[in-house]
Amino acid sequence: MSPAKLARSALACAALVLFAAGFAFAAEGLLRPATVNTKTEPRIPGKFIWFDCVTEDTYGSKAFYGVVFGWDFHSIGSGTGRYTLIENKGRNIGGMHFRPRGNGPAKGSRWLSLLSVDDPAAAARYVETHGGKVIVAPTVFEGRGTHALFSDDAGAVFGVLKSTTGDPPDVPPVAGEFLWLDLLTRDPVKSAEFYRGLVGYDVAVKESPSRGSRVVLKAGGATRAVVIALPKELPTPGWLPFVQVDDVAAALKRATANGGKVVFAPRSDYFGGHVAVIADPQGGIIGVVNQTEALKKGPAK
């Protein structure tokens, strides 16, 4: 299956819009956990190190993802500053924010991905001078670091974080961990250049008559994301995170049994059937992959 068809399937259920903007970064006194649980680690600019789910139903989202990925959840703070921490096998990997249902088209839930940077203020200046927008200016949270929220020059929303404890080290994939991301955008080469300038990615362009341009973004010696083309009929570019699972088919059964939908079903001709995309009951889009098996099979032809 071509990246265009994958993008069409992945985003058919929900446009990745500015729903995440202003969701809680600016809330006074809002607590944030460290990204590294035990000791300070080196920083890896360009690595995606934190993932937040913005949801109108925190309880429902916890119930769904707890079953599908085996995640644990712990709440910190109270009132408008309440935050739900996502843990995978004892390690902090992300969180959940409650956002009430509004009157506009952006309803349900969305995933927001944050990448590591050395200087959020410099990142904000870069975004502003290269066609993007600063949605939430760099904000310091004691014990956590400095966050900011941007949209790139094509409109895809993402966050940056300079963590006071450094970044989670690269380790072999474990079930329940976020593994990589796809950026679905109009012009993959142009968008890759935007992020190369932002964090210094090594960029490799791969051309295929059947799949078009696919651009690999590498940092710290590892692939962090792949940029693929977004079909013209879909209005909004966006980032799609993937979670490692031991068995894609079993994960999909758990998802559908608990109110989720399969957006992109496994195909034998696409990484041997070890990649899929699901929507949670509130409409949040997320990918699932068994990397070990997928890499054995290779991508679609």
Steps between C-alpha positions, in 0.01 A plus 500: 500500500630844409567766765218705348251220560639441847464870575143499369411209726685634801332838495155409371353481851635830631693799364811579702411864564591763754279331756807461719577871501492653842383173657687544825852625443399843623312382808650660808649263753455199272724214610715303258694180575858450390559316173776290660394319816824427682810682386594785271578388146661674201275703273427365149377792285250380243378202700130500585501461875145564624146437377184665629143394432253789512162344570146596594466169692802427715339197665400351167843562351672339797275196480564458127875545495550303818349196332654549155858580606513393865575853618465612862368843602559730796340840551686800638374846589137599542228708342595660168861402565424128524719286275497126437842343468544206260746232612623200305667231708589757766636768263335835430416526129224760476185642646136591454328837521127548537349744253122558506298443186468827310258626240745492212602211273799395714353248741608174656867434559831573330859391557769766527867404459791693655856487374818582684678830433797672661342847497120543483532878462725456198257242365216752532699761308578247228136398467383859471759590236445186291126511443373327814306633798566516873179376663632497857827684572778322693381447856709372793361235733702442815653155514404422142651745258384741231207424267371674191232423243532580131355432159744451214495679167241255368273517804596181687489549878788381719666581828858540617651432839832571663488261793692578818575129543610436144337261255404133528790296359463297184433137591363197312124534442275384782126439462306811597774747409465769236730398221492741205277750323373572152454860391220521245546819299459655155864524403715242685832640379410858594368400841808290569713805428299700755576246773860456389553869562316482830690214667775397259356174368693292253262476204480215250258524207370176354318512169271226372267494197231331711552679832623846397741689724567361846740696714674346799599727790791375711656639817749349740562215256138379502192553284257730681229552238399446140339777294242387243258672264152603613222461240358821357150421626612505862533855633741485792852358534588333828726271699400136552680317787546121502510272804692173515288188565587131519215400269321747272199276438448447873529876566232568238267247661543673834439839338180404319367309802532818704334750270786584264514477122754365255587788267775327303482121517813282475589394146728213407663717233575781745770403752361148506182607679682626808389866475153646561327822604212523746264764635408505868132537602539879509657510152871529590719347229803289591711239322599152619801305378708196576832641386697177516261318270427800280867557418537137400233545236591846372263770368241468231626483142 
